[in-house]
Amino acid sequence: MTDDVDWQPGIVFTHTLSLTLDDKAQEILQGIRDQLMAVGVPVLHQPAHITVAAVSTMEGVDSHLVDVGWPERITLTKSCRLPNSDGVVGLCPHDPTSSDPVTIFDTSSEGKPKLCSAPPSVGSFRALTCLPEVLRRPHELLHRRLAAAGVIAFNYYGPKWWNPHVTMGYQVPPELQGRAVRIVAGVGSLEVGVAGVSVWRVGDGHTYRLWP
């Protein structure tokens, strides 16, 4: 991760909140993960999701708090090695940007995926303007509500640094990252349904639906 960012040392984050994708999306994305595993790329063995927050407590966090107007569908258009991650190759609805070289394939237009890049924003590794409004607005509202409830949220998933993504490859060795990005890009522009908000408990991995 970026060295000059305050990653809140000493604070224990006990749970993550995620947008869980619908069954059709799970089936499609599992097929891509199977392709990755077939060529030796390690993958994340969890249902496909987009993490929206990591929190210090679930006290005061209920279905009403997380009901912030999430979109019913999200279009994933970018395959990339996620900046400031543990070798994550993912699908994103935006252009992740960083000061270090990043492999990004834009699948939002017809034809072959295009290699693209964008300049980093000052003090961030993702430009605020590149997030779709349908995700940016509810995400910012969620974090305002968490703060008002006295819940500490991890900066990595906060409004300034959040890179919404579906993890496909995880802890991918550098020599396999380019190939993994190309395989994931093969899905093209993918519209996925949002089933709800789920909670994952750090430590034992217990998961449950919070909303709706």
C-alpha positions as CSV (number, residue, x, y, z in Angstrom):
1,M,0.0,0.0,0.0
2,T,1.0,3.6,-0.4
3,D,3.5,4.6,2.3
4,D,2.3,8.2,2.8
5,V,-1.3,7.3,3.6
6,D,-2.6,6.9,7.2
7,W,-3.7,3.3,7.3
8,Q,-4.9,3.7,11.0
9,P,-2.3,1.4,12.8
10,G,-3.6,0.0,16.0
11,I,-7.3,0.0,15.0
12,V,-8.8,-3.5,14.7
13,F,-11.4,-3.8,11.9
14,T,-13.8,-6.6,12.8
15,H,-16.2,-6.8,9.8
16,T,-16.4,-5.8,6.2
17,L,-19.6,-4.7,4.4
18,S,-20.0,-5.7,0.7
19,L,-22.3,-5.5,-2.2
20,T,-23.1,-9.2,-3.0
21,L,-23.8,-9.9,-6.6
22,D,-26.7,-11.9,-7.9
23,D,-26.7,-15.6,-8.9
24,K,-26.2,-15.0,-12.6
25,A,-23.2,-12.8,-12.0
26,Q,-21.8,-15.4,-9.6
27,E,-22.0,-18.1,-12.3
28,I,-20.3,-16.0,-14.9
29,L,-17.5,-14.8,-12.6
30,Q,-16.9,-18.3,-11.3
31,G,-16.4,-19.4,-14.9
32,I,-13.6,-16.7,-15.2
33,R,-12.0,-17.8,-11.9
34,D,-12.0,-21.4,-13.3
35,Q,-10.1,-20.2,-16.3
36,L,-7.6,-18.4,-14.1
37,M,-7.1,-21.5,-11.9
38,A,-6.6,-23.6,-15.0
39,V,-3.4,-21.7,-15.8
40,G,-2.1,-21.6,-12.3
41,V,-3.5,-18.2,-11.2
42,P,-4.6,-18.2,-7.5
43,V,-8.1,-16.8,-7.0
44,L,-10.3,-15.7,-4.1
45,H,-12.6,-18.5,-3.0
46,Q,-15.5,-16.3,-1.9
47,P,-18.8,-15.3,-3.6
48,A,-18.2,-12.4,-5.9
49,H,-18.7,-9.1,-4.2
50,I,-17.6,-5.4,-4.0
51,T,-16.4,-4.4,-0.6
52,V,-17.7,-1.0,0.4
53,A,-16.4,-0.6,4.0
54,A,-14.4,-2.3,6.7
55,V,-15.5,-1.3,10.2
56,S,-14.3,-1.5,13.8
57,T,-17.6,-2.7,15.2
58,M,-21.1,-3.7,14.0
59,E,-22.7,-1.9,17.0
60,G,-25.3,0.5,15.5
61,V,-24.8,-0.8,11.9
62,D,-28.1,-2.2,10.8
63,S,-30.1,-2.6,7.6
64,H,-31.4,0.9,7.8
65,L,-28.0,2.4,8.0
66,V,-26.7,0.6,4.9
67,D,-29.8,1.3,2.9
68,V,-28.3,4.3,1.0
69,G,-29.7,3.8,-2.5
70,W,-27.3,1.3,-4.0
71,P,-27.9,0.6,-7.7
72,E,-29.7,-2.5,-8.8
73,R,-27.1,-3.1,-11.5
74,I,-23.4,-2.2,-12.0
75,T,-21.4,-2.4,-15.2
76,L,-17.9,-3.7,-14.8
77,T,-15.7,-2.4,-17.6
78,K,-12.1,-2.6,-16.5
79,S,-9.8,-5.6,-16.0
80,C,-6.7,-4.6,-14.0
81,R,-4.1,-5.3,-11.5
82,L,-5.5,-3.3,-8.6
83,P,-3.1,-0.6,-7.3
84,N,-2.1,-0.8,-3.7
85,S,-3.3,-4.4,-3.3
86,D,-1.9,-7.8,-2.5
87,G,-1.6,-9.0,-6.1
88,V,-5.3,-8.5,-6.8
89,V,-6.5,-8.8,-10.4
90,G,-10.0,-7.6,-10.6
91,L,-13.0,-6.2,-12.5
92,C,-13.8,-2.6,-11.9
93,P,-16.5,-0.2,-13.0
94,H,-13.9,2.6,-13.3
95,D,-10.2,3.3,-14.1
96,P,-8.1,2.6,-11.1
97,T,-5.1,5.0,-11.2
98,S,-1.8,5.1,-9.4
99,S,1.6,6.7,-9.6
100,D,3.2,3.3,-10.3
101,P,2.6,1.4,-13.6
102,V,-0.7,-0.3,-13.7
103,T,-2.0,-2.7,-16.3
104,I,-5.6,-1.8,-17.3
105,F,-7.7,-3.2,-20.1
106,D,-10.8,-1.1,-21.1
107,T,-13.6,-3.4,-22.3
108,S,-16.3,-0.8,-22.4
109,S,-16.2,-0.4,-26.2
110,E,-16.5,-2.8,-29.0
111,G,-13.5,-4.7,-30.4
112,K,-10.4,-5.8,-28.5
113,P,-9.7,-4.5,-25.0
114,K,-7.6,-1.4,-25.0
115,L,-4.6,-0.7,-22.8
116,C,-5.2,2.6,-21.0
117,S,-3.9,4.7,-18.1
118,A,-4.8,8.0,-16.3
119,P,-2.7,10.4,-14.2
120,P,-3.1,9.9,-10.4
121,S,-4.9,12.5,-8.3
122,V,-2.9,14.3,-5.6
123,G,-2.9,12.5,-2.3
124,S,-4.8,9.6,-3.7
125,F,-4.4,6.5,-5.8
126,R,-7.8,6.9,-7.5
127,A,-9.3,10.0,-9.1
128,L,-12.7,10.8,-7.5
129,T,-14.1,11.9,-10.9
130,C,-13.7,8.4,-12.4
131,L,-16.3,6.6,-10.1
132,P,-19.8,6.2,-11.5
133,E,-22.2,8.4,-9.7
134,V,-24.5,5.5,-9.0
135,L,-21.7,4.1,-6.7
136,R,-20.0,7.2,-5.5
137,R,-23.1,8.9,-4.0
138,P,-24.4,5.9,-1.9
139,H,-20.9,5.0,-0.9
140,E,-20.2,8.5,0.5
141,L,-23.6,8.5,2.3
142,L,-22.8,5.1,3.9
143,H,-19.5,6.5,5.3
144,R,-21.1,9.6,6.6
145,R,-23.7,7.5,8.4
146,L,-21.0,5.2,9.8
147,A,-19.1,8.2,11.1
148,A,-22.2,9.7,12.7
149,A,-22.8,6.3,14.4
150,G,-19.3,6.4,15.9
151,V,-18.1,3.6,13.8
152,I,-14.5,3.8,12.6
153,A,-14.1,2.8,9.0
154,F,-10.9,1.7,7.2
155,N,-9.4,4.5,5.0
156,Y,-8.6,2.0,2.3
157,Y,-12.3,1.6,1.5
158,G,-13.2,5.2,2.4
159,P,-14.5,7.8,-0.2
160,K,-11.0,9.2,-0.9
161,W,-9.2,6.0,-1.7
162,W,-12.0,3.4,-2.6
163,N,-11.4,1.4,-5.7
164,P,-14.6,-0.6,-6.1
165,H,-13.7,-4.0,-7.6
166,V,-14.6,-7.6,-7.8
167,T,-11.6,-9.7,-6.9
168,M,-10.8,-12.4,-9.4
169,G,-7.2,-13.3,-8.9
170,Y,-5.7,-12.9,-5.4
171,Q,-2.1,-12.8,-4.4
172,V,-1.2,-13.3,-8.0
173,P,2.6,-13.5,-8.6
174,P,4.0,-10.7,-10.7
175,E,4.9,-13.0,-13.6
176,L,1.3,-14.1,-13.9
177,Q,-0.5,-10.8,-13.5
178,G,-0.4,-9.7,-17.1
179,R,-1.9,-13.0,-18.3
180,A,-4.5,-12.9,-15.5
181,V,-5.6,-9.4,-16.6
182,R,-6.0,-10.6,-20.2
183,I,-8.1,-13.6,-19.2
184,V,-10.4,-11.5,-17.0
185,A,-10.7,-8.9,-19.8
186,G,-12.1,-11.6,-22.0
187,V,-15.5,-11.3,-20.3
188,G,-15.9,-7.9,-22.0
189,S,-18.2,-5.2,-20.5
190,L,-20.3,-7.1,-17.9
191,E,-23.5,-5.8,-16.3
192,V,-24.1,-7.5,-12.9
193,G,-27.0,-7.4,-10.5
194,V,-26.7,-6.4,-6.9
195,A,-28.4,-8.8,-4.5
196,G,-27.8,-6.8,-1.3
197,V,-25.3,-5.9,1.4
198,S,-23.6,-8.7,3.2
199,V,-21.3,-8.7,6.3
200,W,-18.1,-10.8,6.5
201,R,-16.7,-11.3,10.0
202,V,-12.9,-11.1,10.2
203,G,-11.4,-14.2,11.9
204,D,-13.9,-16.9,11.3
205,G,-15.3,-15.7,8.0
206,H,-18.9,-15.9,9.1
207,T,-21.0,-14.2,6.5
208,Y,-24.7,-13.0,6.6
209,R,-27.0,-10.8,4.7
210,L,-27.7,-7.4,6.3
211,W,-29.8,-5.7,3.6
212,P,-32.5,-6.1,2.3
